[in-house]
Amino acid sequence: MHMYQSRIAGVGYYVPKHRYTNHDLTRFMDTSDEWIQERTGIKERRFADRFGETTTTMAIEAAKIAIERAGTTAQDIDFIVFATLSPDYYFPGCGVLLQREMNMREIGALDVRNQCSGFIYALSVADQFVKTGMYKNVLVVGSEKHSFAMDFQTRSRNISVIFGDGAGAVVLQPTSESNKGILSTHLHSDGAEAEQLAMFYPGAHANKWVKDKPPFPEQELGGLFLTTEQLESGAALPYMDGQAVFKKAVVKFPEVIKEALAANNLSERDIDLLIPHQANLRISQYVQKLLGLDDSQVFNNIQKYGNTTAASVPIALCEAWEAGKIKDGNLVCLAAFGSGFTWASSLIKW
């Protein structure tokens, strides 16, 4: 069987127009610009229009740009891989909604639930389909609308100051050029500390994990047990132990980057641009220092957008490309770490 290399033929991103600075957030919660910047590096983030924009509509805007830059059309897309943790509906996933809205053919649509690592996981899946010759134009999307589910109160500030909305997309196509395109992808997980960063509702096992849960009604059957008390207590909100996540991330980020380099007989000095998932500027800076990379070799945009989870890598990739930081023949490394815990990397010869 003939194996192809897959390459990123087009990139696109979309961020909502509504800008919220750290100072804006002080209207809702007890925080400060200094506190947020010191811990995360974030200065502002974008929030989608409350009713007019969804995870899918943002994805469509990013996809249109990526498809056009790939020199193809929505009708030519063979398969969709859609990564998000904030889908429009609990089910069905966003992939079919994008297929519908973009008037695509009756192609397959796969939804990936790998949070911050979602885009690299999705890219890896798409890469296999192109490599084997099964599909020629695969649309890979990462899109998030965090703002609709966040709690802008002091009790949730450790989460609410970090996240933002946006979408990024790429089109993967086969290339006959050897040593071009996606060289390798590396995916990992360790569920031992899954509850350190999680949103327990809606879920069949939610009641076991909710912190400080009020007593449940004695029910034999059914129900998510979401009582008014629980809604008010914040039991249905995302939970994060920031320090536990940070400690694990600074170990796994460099590890998975080195794994990708070793798999291709390359070293840190061969990297033209590292695009880490925009989780926290402090994590990115720590990883940069550990790998001995200079500022020109690492791309960060968390200052402007916050953490956009599955969208962060493709948004940053597209911005870096548009800014001329990625040129033909460059070695680009993508890496991510997030809830699960899951982590991943990909090495791309542009």
N, C-alpha and C positions, 0 to 999 in steps of 0.2 A: 504494500500500500504506500502510495506517495505521501510523504508528510510535507506540509507547507510551514513556513514561518508566518506568524501573524504580526501585522504592524498597526499602529494607531494612525489611521488615515485622516482623521478629523477630530478636533476638540472644540467644545463649546461650554459656556457657563452662563448662569443667570443668578443674580441676587436681587432681592426686592429693593424698592426705592426707599422704604422707610428706614432711616438711620437712627439708632438709639445709642447715645454715648453713655459712658459710665455715669456721668453727671445726671443724665435723664433718669437712670435707674434709682438714684437717691431719692427721687420723689415717691417711690413705692416701698423702699426698704432701707434699713439701716446699713448703709455701706458707703464707700467713698471711691473716687477715681484712683486715689493713691493705693488703697487696699487692693482693688481689683488688678491694677497694673503690676503691682509688686508681686502678686501671686500667680498671675496668668499671662501678663503681657498684653491683655486685651484693652483696647481703647474704645472701640465701638463695635456694634453688630447690626445686622439687618433683620427686620421682622416682616414677614409677609402680611399682606392685607388680610385682615381677620376673616372676611367672607369671600372676597374676590379671588384670592390665590390659594391654591392647594399644593400638596406635594407633587401631584401629577402635572398641574399647569406649569409649575416652575421647571419640572423635568422636560416638558415639551419645548419650552423656550431654549433650554440648553441643547436639547436634541436637534432642533431645527438648525442651529449654528454648526454643530458637529457634522450633521448629515450633509449640509451644503459644502463645508470645507473638505469633506471626504469625496466630493465630486459625485455624489449619488443622490437618490431621492428616498422619501419615506416608503414609496412603493417597492424599492429595491431591498429594504431591510428584510433579512431572513429570520432573525431571532432577536428577542429582547431579553436582557438580563438587568433587572431593576433592583438596586440595593437601597433600602430605607428602614429606619426603625419607627418612622412616623407616617404610616400609610393613611390614605384618605378614609379607608374603611378597615375594620378589624379583618374582614374578608369581603370580597376578593381583594387580591393584592393590586398594587398600582400598575403592574406590567400590562394587564388587559385594558386598564383605563387609558393608558398611553396609546396602546394599539388602536383602540376605538377612536380617540380624539384626533389621532394623526392619520386616520383613514388608511391604515396599513392592511396588507393582505392578512389572511387567517393564519398568521405565523405563531410559533410558540412564544410564550412569555413566561419567564422564570423570575420569581421574587426571592431575593436573598436577604436573610435576616442576620447579618453579622455586625450590626452597629458600626463602630468606627473602622473596623477592618472590612466593612461590606464592599466597598468599591474594589479593593484588591482581590477579594474573594471572587467577585463578579467578573473581574478582568481575567482571572485565572480560568474560570469556567468557560468564558467566551473564547479564550485562547485555545482551549482543547477542541472546541467545535470547529474553529478555523483551521487548526493544524491538521485535523483528520480529513479536511475537505468537505465536511458536512454542510457548513454554511460559509458564504462569501462576504456578507455584510452583517455584522452583529453590532447592535446598539447596546452599549453598556452605560447605565445611568446610576448616579448617586444623587438622591434628592431628600431634603429634610425640611419639615415645617415644625420645628420644636416649639415655637412660641405659643401655639394653641393649647399645649398641654402643660405649660410651666406655671408655677406658682410664684407670682411676684410679691412675695411677702418675706419679711426678715427670716422666718423659719426655714425658707428654702434658698437663701441667698447663695449658699456654696454651689448650687447647681444653676440657678437662674441667671447669674452674672456671666456664666461661661458660654452658653449655647446661643446659636444664631440660625437663621434660615437661609436656604439657597440650594442650587442644583448645578451639577456638572455632568457632562456626557462625552463619550468618545465613540467613534465607529472603528471597529476592527475589521481589517481586510487581509487576505493572503498576500504575501510578497514572494517573488522568486529570488530576490537577493539574499544570499546567504549571509549570516552574521548581521542581519538587520532585523529590527522589530523586537518583539518580546523574547528575550533570551531565556528567562526562567521566572517562575513564580513559586513562592514558598509559603505554605499555610500551616498555622498551628493553633491549638487550643488547649486550655487547661481549665476545666470546670470546677476545680477544688474551691475556688473563692468566687463562684458565680454570683453570690448574693451581695458582694461588695459594691457592685454597680448594676442595679436592676430596677425594673418597674414591674411590680408584682401583679398588678391588675391591668387588664382583665386576664385571668389565668386560672386554670383548673386547680392549681396548687397554691394559689395566692395566700389563702388564709394562714398557712403554716409559716409564711415568711414575713408577714407584715410586722413592722416594729410597733411596740406599744399598742397592740390591738385591744379595742374595747371588747367586752364579752359579746359573743355571737348569739343570735337567736337560736334556740334549740330546734333545728330543722333536720328532718331525716333526709330530705331530698332537695336538690337544686339550689340555684341562686348563687351569685357571686358574693353574697353576704355584704354587699356594699351598703352599709347603713349610713344614715345622716351623720351619725357620730364619727364614723370613719372618714367620710368625706371632709368633715370639719377638722379632724385630727391630722389630716395629711397622709393617711395610710395608702391612699391611691396614687400618691405622687412618686416620681422617680427617687430612688435612694442611692447615695454614693458615699463611700468612705474614701475621700480624696487622697489621703496619705497612703492607704493600701494600694490604690490604683497607681499613684506616682511611683512608689517603690518598685512595683512589678514592671511598670513601663520602662523605667530607665535601665532595667536589665534586659528585657526582651527586645526592645527597639534595636540596640546595637548588635545583639545576637543574631537577629533575623537579617539584618543588613550584611553582616559578615558572612552569614550562610549563603546569601545570594552571590556575593563576590567570590567566595571559595568555589561555588558550583561552576563558575565561569572562568576560573583561574585568573581572577583579577584582584586588585587590592584597593584600599581606600583612596589612594592617590589617583586611581583611574576614574573616579566619579567626577563627572562634569557638574551634575546637579543632583542633590538629594532633596526630594520632596517628601517630608514627613507629614503624616496626618496632623492636622492643626489642633492638637488636644490642649497644649499648654506651652507657651513660649519657653518656659523654664525647662521643660523636658527636651524640647528641640535643641536648646543651647547646651544642655548637659551632654546630649548625644553627639552634637557637633564637636564638642571639646574632646570627648572620649575617642572619636574617630580621627581627630586631628585635621578636621576640615576647616577651611577659612570661610568668611562670610559670603564670598561670591559662589561658594559651592553648595549653599543651603538656601532653600526658598521658604520664607515664612510670610503668611498674610493674615494670621490670627488676629493681629492688631486691629484690622479693619472689619473682620467678619465673625470673630469668636470661633467656637468649635461647631462646625456644621456636620459633624459625624460622617456619614457615608458620602456626603457631598464634598468634604474638605479636600481630599486628594485630587479629584478631577477639577475642582475650582482652581486650586493652586497650580495644577499642571497647565491648565488653559491660560491662566494669568501669566505664568512664567514664559510660556510659548509666545503669547502675544507681546510680551515685553522684550522678546529677542534673546531670552536667556537660554533657550533650547534651540540648538542649530543642528543641521544635518550631520549625522555621524557622532553626535554627543552621546555619552553614556549617562542615562538618567535612572536614578534609583527611587522607587516609591516604597514607603514603609508605613505601617499603621499598627496601633495597639488599642484595644478597647474592651468593652464589656464582654464577659464570657468566662474567663478572659480569652480573647482571640487576638492573634497577631499575624502579620503577613508582610511579605516584601515582593517586589518585582524589579527585575533589571531589564532595561530597555535600551537598545541601540537605535537612536532616532534616525 
